[in-house]
Amino acid sequence: MNKLKERWGIESNWAVVAIFVVFAINGSFAAWVAKPITAFLGLSPDTISVWFYYPLRILLIFPIYQLTLPIVGFLFGQFKFFWTFEKKFLSRLGLGFLFKENN
């Protein structure tokens, strides 16, 4: 656990536990939110091939997850960690321009 605390720049064991809980809750939440959205769009394994349905659902879950991660992190007092995490992650995907400040 000390290696994680050092790598993530956090000091307490509570913060590590909170971060793990946030990742778990947010993953479940994103999957839960994606279900009614796919239903609203008329997508289900009954209407389209499962070979298309599940990749589409995963593609839908991804942005929901990214948008809600800092929010759920905030609820657990870890907004700063997750905001930094999001900026770094999205920068690696080539979306870092979203966080550049205009001078």
C-alpha positions as CSV (number, residue, x, y, z in Angstrom):
1,M,0.0,0.0,0.0
2,N,2.9,2.3,0.6
3,K,4.0,2.1,-3.0
4,L,0.5,3.2,-4.1
5,K,0.5,6.1,-1.7
6,E,3.9,7.2,-2.9
7,R,3.0,6.8,-6.6
8,W,-0.4,8.6,-6.2
9,G,1.0,11.3,-3.9
10,I,-1.4,10.6,-1.1
11,E,-0.6,10.2,2.6
12,S,-3.4,8.2,4.3
13,N,-4.6,4.6,4.0
14,W,-8.1,6.0,4.1
15,A,-7.4,7.9,0.8
16,V,-6.3,4.6,-0.9
17,V,-9.4,2.8,0.3
18,A,-11.6,5.7,-0.8
19,I,-10.0,5.7,-4.3
20,F,-10.6,2.0,-4.7
21,V,-14.2,2.4,-3.5
22,V,-14.7,5.3,-6.0
23,F,-13.4,3.2,-8.9
24,A,-15.7,0.3,-8.0
25,I,-18.8,2.4,-7.4
26,N,-18.2,4.5,-10.5
27,G,-17.8,1.5,-12.7
28,S,-21.0,0.0,-11.5
29,F,-22.8,3.3,-11.8
30,A,-21.7,3.9,-15.4
31,A,-22.9,0.4,-16.4
32,W,-26.2,1.0,-14.6
33,V,-26.7,4.4,-16.3
34,A,-25.9,2.9,-19.7
35,K,-28.7,0.4,-19.6
36,P,-31.6,2.8,-19.7
37,I,-29.8,4.9,-22.3
38,T,-29.4,1.9,-24.6
39,A,-33.0,1.0,-24.0
40,F,-34.1,4.6,-24.9
41,L,-32.1,4.3,-28.1
42,G,-33.9,1.1,-28.9
43,L,-30.8,-1.0,-28.6
44,S,-31.0,-4.4,-27.0
45,P,-29.6,-7.9,-27.7
46,D,-33.1,-8.7,-29.1
47,T,-33.1,-5.9,-31.6
48,I,-29.5,-6.1,-32.9
49,S,-26.8,-8.7,-32.9
50,V,-25.0,-9.2,-29.6
51,W,-21.8,-8.7,-31.5
52,F,-22.8,-5.1,-32.1
53,Y,-24.8,-4.5,-28.9
54,Y,-22.1,-5.1,-26.3
55,P,-19.3,-3.1,-28.1
56,L,-21.8,-0.2,-28.5
57,R,-22.7,-0.5,-24.8
58,I,-19.0,-0.5,-23.8
59,L,-18.5,2.6,-26.0
60,L,-21.4,4.2,-24.2
61,I,-20.1,3.3,-20.8
62,F,-16.7,4.8,-21.4
63,P,-17.8,8.5,-21.6
64,I,-20.3,8.1,-18.8
65,Y,-17.5,6.6,-16.6
66,Q,-15.1,9.5,-17.5
67,L,-17.7,12.1,-16.8
68,T,-18.9,10.7,-13.5
69,L,-15.5,9.7,-12.0
70,P,-14.6,13.2,-10.7
71,I,-18.2,13.6,-9.4
72,V,-18.1,10.3,-7.4
73,G,-14.6,11.1,-6.3
74,F,-15.8,14.4,-5.0
75,L,-18.5,12.6,-2.9
76,F,-15.7,10.7,-1.3
77,G,-13.4,13.7,-0.7
78,Q,-11.0,12.7,-3.5
79,F,-11.9,15.2,-6.2
80,K,-8.3,16.5,-6.6
81,F,-6.9,13.0,-7.2
82,F,-9.6,12.1,-9.7
83,W,-9.5,15.4,-11.6
84,T,-5.7,15.0,-12.0
85,F,-6.3,11.4,-13.0
86,E,-8.8,12.4,-15.6
87,K,-6.6,15.1,-17.1
88,K,-3.7,12.7,-17.4
89,F,-5.8,9.9,-18.8
90,L,-7.5,12.0,-21.4
91,S,-4.2,13.6,-22.4
92,R,-2.9,10.2,-23.1
93,L,-5.9,9.6,-25.4
94,G,-5.0,12.8,-27.3
95,L,-7.7,14.8,-25.7
96,G,-5.4,17.0,-23.5
97,F,-6.4,20.1,-25.5
98,L,-9.7,20.0,-23.5
99,F,-7.7,21.0,-20.4
100,K,-5.4,23.6,-21.8
101,E,-5.9,27.1,-20.5
102,N,-6.3,30.0,-22.9
103,N,-3.5,32.5,-22.4
